[in-house]
Amino acid sequence: MTALLGRIWGRAMRAARWHIPFVSREDILGSATAAALLVIAAVAAIYGFKTYSNFGFDRNWDCMDPGHGEPVCVKKIPGS
Protein backbone atom coordinates (compact mmCIF):
# COMPACT_ATOMS: atom_id res chain seq x y z
CA MET A 1 0.00 0.00 0.00
CA THR A 2 2.82 2.43 0.85
CA ALA A 3 4.58 1.73 -2.44
CA LEU A 4 1.38 2.44 -4.35
CA LEU A 5 0.84 5.74 -2.55
CA GLY A 6 4.49 6.66 -3.16
CA ARG A 7 4.12 6.06 -6.90
CA ILE A 8 0.88 8.06 -7.06
CA TRP A 9 2.46 10.88 -5.05
CA GLY A 10 5.55 10.87 -7.29
CA ARG A 11 3.45 11.05 -10.46
CA ALA A 12 1.38 13.89 -9.00
CA MET A 13 4.51 15.86 -8.12
CA ARG A 14 6.02 15.38 -11.60
CA ALA A 15 2.77 16.53 -13.21
CA ALA A 16 2.58 19.61 -10.97
CA ARG A 17 6.05 20.93 -11.89
CA TRP A 18 6.20 24.37 -13.40
CA HIS A 19 7.30 24.27 -16.99
CA ILE A 20 8.95 27.64 -17.53
CA PRO A 21 9.73 28.27 -21.20
CA PHE A 22 13.18 29.58 -21.95
CA VAL A 23 13.40 33.10 -23.32
CA SER A 24 15.60 33.44 -26.37
CA ARG A 25 17.64 36.44 -27.46
CA GLU A 26 15.14 37.13 -30.26
CA ASP A 27 12.32 37.30 -27.71
CA ILE A 28 14.21 39.88 -25.64
CA LEU A 29 15.15 41.98 -28.69
CA GLY A 30 11.60 41.82 -30.03
CA SER A 31 10.17 42.92 -26.68
CA ALA A 32 12.69 45.76 -26.41
CA THR A 33 11.88 46.92 -29.95
CA ALA A 34 8.15 46.86 -29.26
CA ALA A 35 8.65 48.80 -26.01
CA ALA A 36 10.79 51.41 -27.80
CA LEU A 37 8.14 51.85 -30.52
CA LEU A 38 5.45 52.28 -27.86
CA VAL A 39 7.54 54.94 -26.10
CA ILE A 40 8.08 56.80 -29.38
CA ALA A 41 4.37 56.64 -30.17
CA ALA A 42 3.48 57.87 -26.66
CA VAL A 43 5.90 60.82 -26.88
CA ALA A 44 4.55 61.74 -30.31
CA ALA A 45 0.97 61.55 -29.03
CA ILE A 46 1.71 63.67 -25.96
CA TYR A 47 3.80 66.39 -27.58
CA GLY A 48 2.33 66.20 -31.07
CA PHE A 49 4.10 66.59 -34.33
CA LYS A 50 5.35 70.16 -34.44
CA THR A 51 5.49 71.66 -37.89
CA TYR A 52 7.19 75.00 -38.03
CA SER A 53 5.94 76.82 -41.04
CA ASN A 54 6.23 80.44 -42.02
CA PHE A 55 3.01 80.29 -44.05
CA GLY A 56 4.65 81.41 -47.30
CA PHE A 57 6.53 84.41 -45.89
CA ASP A 58 10.30 84.73 -45.93
CA ARG A 59 12.54 84.51 -42.85
CA ASN A 60 12.13 88.22 -42.05
CA TRP A 61 8.62 87.49 -40.81
CA ASP A 62 7.60 85.80 -37.57
CA CYS A 63 4.30 83.94 -37.99
CA MET A 64 2.10 82.19 -35.42
CA ASP A 65 -1.07 80.17 -35.75
CA PRO A 66 -3.63 81.29 -33.15
CA GLY A 67 -5.59 78.04 -33.51
CA HIS A 68 -8.54 79.50 -35.37
CA GLY A 69 -8.68 81.83 -38.32
CA GLU A 70 -5.69 82.90 -40.34
CA PRO A 71 -2.08 83.04 -39.11
CA VAL A 72 -0.74 86.20 -37.51
CA CYS A 73 2.52 87.43 -39.04
CA VAL A 74 4.73 90.25 -37.75
CA LYS A 75 7.77 91.57 -39.60
CA LYS A 76 10.98 91.22 -37.58
CA ILE A 77 12.96 94.31 -36.69
CA PRO A 78 16.15 94.52 -38.79
CA GLY A 79 19.26 93.71 -36.80
CA SER A 80 17.60 91.38 -34.29
C-alpha positions, 0 to 999 in steps of 0.5 A: 500500500505504501509503495502504491501511494508513493508512486501516485504521489511521485506522479502527482509531483512530476505533473505539478512541476512548473514548466517555464519556457526559456526566453531566447535572445530574439524574444528579448530583442523583439520585446525591447523593440516593441517597447521602444516603438510604444515609447516613441508613439506615446511621446509623439501623441503627448507632444504632437508633431510640431510643424514650423511653417512660415506660411509662405513668408520669408525669414524676415517674418515671424508667424504664429497660428492662433488656432482658429482663423488665419495666421498672424505674421509680424515683420521682424525688426532689422538687426535682431 
